[in-house]
Structures are given as structure tokens and as C-alpha cells.
Amino acid sequence: MPRILTFFHTAVVHSETFDALRDRIAPGVAMHHNIRSGWLQRAQQGISPELAAEIRREVAGARRPVICTCTTIGPMAEAAGAIRIDQPMMQAAAQSAGPVLMVYCLQSTLSPSRELLRTAMLAAGNAAPVHVLSLSHLWPLFENGESQAFEMAIARAVAEHVQSGPAPGCVVLAQASMAGATSYTRGLPCPVLASPELAMRAGLALL
């Protein structure tokens, strides 16, 4: 039986991210990408009962393991049995020493991301504080397809924040769309965590 990972994305760019990861760390694995851009658009105004039911139905009917790459709808996808893309990252952050800086760019991701990190910290017995940095003013760059400008702007903002005071134990980039910023944050005095590779390794472990 072929080894297959199933994904639910709300942007095509995420399928490209995971295809590149597959080529690097799991070339023998097949990938099934489901693009549901409308889910994020609808969820930004709050997840209606109809949308929640649709997400759960489609994810539950997909071949496992399933990875949901959208933070906003992550809780609904998890309820149907998917791996939330940010869960392995939050668990890794909870193992760090010192405060955690969580950075996000889309307002609808704030609540699920913060709650997931809080849960991971509690499970790890980590009482370190969590600080939140909003970069919502940068989100239009991603929406306009200006990926490199988006990633570089995130990296600059994170570097300025980290260098302005005591360094946190780690930085968490809450959304998968932000992952490319790690290429521009090398040299900071703390690790900067992104979700795609950690989530994919979690999925591969289930095959």
C-alpha cells in the first residue's frame, strides 16, 4: 500500500511548501492536497455551525493521516481527526527555557494559536510567560502574493523585538504562511520555530 499524507490547505502556496519538504525529507511519500481557500475567507468572520460541519465532514472522510495547514480552522479539523499544523511546534516551544514569543499576522489565528500554546505549556509543566506580537499590518503582503517581502518584513520585526530586550526562550511563528521568515532570522540569540516541517514529521511518524 502506498504511503500517503493528506493535506487540507486554504492557500495553494502551502501545497508547494509541503511538496518541497517531501522532496527533501520523504521522497517516497505521496501527497494528496485539498485546497479549500473559501474556508479561511468564511472563518475569518467566525466559524459558523455550517462551516464547522463541512470541515469536520471532509476531514473525517479523508485518508489518514491528515494534516490541516490552516491555523484558523485547526480546532475544527482536529475534532475530525486531523493533525493541526501548529500543534507539534507548540509542543516544541513548550520545552524551551524562558518566555515564549508568539508572532502572528492574521487576527483570526490569535485565539486558536494562543490557546494551543497555553495548553502545550500546561502539559509540559512550563510556567514561563507567553508574549504575543501582532504583525497584522503585514498580512496584505501575503494576500497580494508578495511572499519574499512578507517573510523579510516578519524577520525584521522579530529581530527588532528580540533585540530590544531580554531574549525569549524561543520565538513561535504562529502561521504556516510565515515559515519562510526563518531563512532571514539566523543569528538571533534564540530559536525561531515554524510549523510545516514539524507537522510533516508528525504525520510521517503515523505512516
C-alpha positions in Angstrom: 0.0 0.0 0.0 1.4 3.4 -0.9 2.4 5.8 1.8 0.2 8.9 1.5 -0.2 12.1 3.5 -3.4 14.0 3.1 -3.5 17.8 3.5 -6.2 20.4 3.7 -4.9 23.9 2.8 -6.6 27.3 2.5 -3.9 28.6 0.1 -2.1 26.9 -2.8 1.2 28.1 -1.6 1.0 25.7 1.3 0.9 22.7 -1.1 4.1 24.0 -2.7 5.7 24.3 0.7 5.0 20.6 1.6 5.9 19.3 -1.9 9.4 20.9 -1.3 9.6 19.3 2.2 8.6 15.9 0.8 11.4 16.2 -1.8 13.9 16.9 1.0 12.8 14.6 3.8 10.4 12.0 2.5 10.8 11.5 -1.3 9.0 8.1 -1.2 5.8 9.5 0.2 2.8 10.5 -1.9 0.8 13.6 -1.0 -2.8 14.5 -1.6 -3.6 18.2 -1.4 -7.1 19.5 -0.9 -7.3 23.3 -1.4 -10.2 25.0 0.3 -9.5 28.7 0.0 -13.1 29.5 0.8 -12.8 28.0 4.3 -10.4 30.7 5.5 -12.5 33.5 4.0 -15.6 32.3 5.7 -13.8 31.5 9.0 -12.3 35.0 9.4 -15.8 36.3 10.4 -16.2 33.4 12.9 -16.7 29.7 12.2 -20.4 29.1 11.6 -22.1 25.8 12.5 -22.4 25.1 8.8 -18.7 25.7 8.1 -17.7 23.6 11.2 -19.8 20.7 10.0 -18.4 20.9 6.4 -14.8 21.0 7.7 -15.4 18.0 10.0 -17.2 16.0 7.3 -14.5 16.5 4.7 -11.6 15.9 7.0 -13.2 12.8 8.6 -13.8 11.3 5.2 -10.2 11.8 4.0 -7.5 9.2 4.1 -5.3 9.3 7.2 -3.0 10.7 8.4 -4.5 14.2 7.6 -2.7 17.5 8.3 -4.6 20.7 8.4 -2.3 23.6 7.5 -4.7 26.4 8.4 -4.4 27.7 12.0 -7.8 29.4 12.0 -9.8 26.2 11.3 -7.3 24.0 13.2 -9.6 23.2 16.1 -12.4 22.1 13.8 -10.1 19.9 11.8 -8.6 18.4 14.9 -12.1 17.4 16.1 -12.4 15.4 12.9 -9.0 13.6 13.5 -6.5 15.9 11.7 -3.1 16.9 12.9 -3.1 20.7 13.5 -0.1 22.1 11.7 0.9 24.2 14.7 0.5 21.5 17.4 3.9 19.9 17.1 5.5 23.4 17.0 3.7 24.5 20.1 4.7 21.3 21.9 8.4 22.0 20.9 8.0 25.6 22.2 6.7 24.4 25.5 10.0 22.5 26.0 12.1 25.7 25.8 13.5 27.5 28.8 12.4 31.1 29.3 9.5 33.2 27.9 7.9 32.3 24.5 7.2 35.0 22.0 4.3 34.1 19.7 4.1 36.1 16.5 1.1 36.2 14.2 -0.1 38.1 11.2 -3.8 37.2 10.8 -6.2 38.2 13.6 -8.4 35.1 13.3 -5.4 32.9 14.2 -4.7 34.7 17.5 -7.2 32.9 19.7 -6.6 29.3 18.5 -2.8 29.8 18.5 -2.7 31.3 21.9 -5.0 28.6 23.4 -3.0 25.8 21.8 0.3 27.2 23.1 -1.2 27.6 26.5 -2.4 24.0 26.5 1.1 22.8 25.5 2.8 24.9 28.2 0.5 23.5 30.8 1.0 19.9 29.6 4.8 20.4 29.8 4.6 22.0 33.2 6.2 25.1 31.8 5.1 28.2 33.7 7.2 30.7 31.6 5.2 33.7 30.3 3.9 33.9 26.8 4.2 37.2 25.0 2.3 38.0 21.8 3.5 40.1 18.9 0.9 41.2 16.3 2.2 41.8 12.7 -1.3 42.1 11.2 -0.2 45.1 9.2 2.0 42.7 7.1 -0.8 40.3 6.1 -1.7 42.2 2.9 1.7 41.4 1.6 0.9 37.7 1.8 -2.6 38.2 0.3 -1.0 40.1 -2.6 1.4 37.3 -3.3 4.5 39.3 -2.2 6.0 36.3 -0.4 9.6 37.4 -0.1 8.6 40.9 1.1 6.3 39.3 3.6 8.9 37.0 5.0 11.6 39.6 5.2 9.3 42.1 6.9 8.4 39.5 9.5 12.1 38.7 10.1 12.9 42.4 10.6 10.1 42.9 13.0 11.0 39.8 15.0 14.7 40.8 15.1 13.8 44.3 16.3 11.6 42.9 19.0 14.0 40.3 20.3 16.9 42.7 20.3 15.0 45.4 22.1 15.0 43.5 25.4 15.9 40.2 27.1 15.8 37.4 24.5 12.9 34.9 24.8 13.5 31.2 25.1 12.1 30.8 21.6 10.0 32.6 19.0 7.0 30.9 17.5 5.7 31.9 14.0 2.0 31.1 14.5 1.0 30.6 10.9 2.4 28.3 8.2 2.5 31.2 5.8 5.2 32.8 8.0 7.6 29.9 7.9 9.8 31.4 5.2 10.8 34.1 7.6 13.1 31.7 9.4 15.5 32.0 6.4 16.1 35.6 7.5 16.3 35.2 11.3 19.5 33.2 11.5 21.9 34.8 14.0 19.2 35.7 16.6 20.0 34.7 20.2 17.0 32.3 20.3 15.5 29.6 18.1 12.7 30.7 15.7 10.2 27.9 15.3 8.0 27.4 12.2 5.3 24.7 11.8 5.5 23.0 8.4 8.4 20.6 8.9 7.5 19.7 12.4 3.9 18.9 11.4 5.1 16.9 8.4 7.4 14.8 10.6 4.5 14.2 12.9 2.4 13.0 10.0 5.2 10.8 8.7 5.5 9.1 12.1 2.0 7.9 11.7 2.5 6.2 8.3 
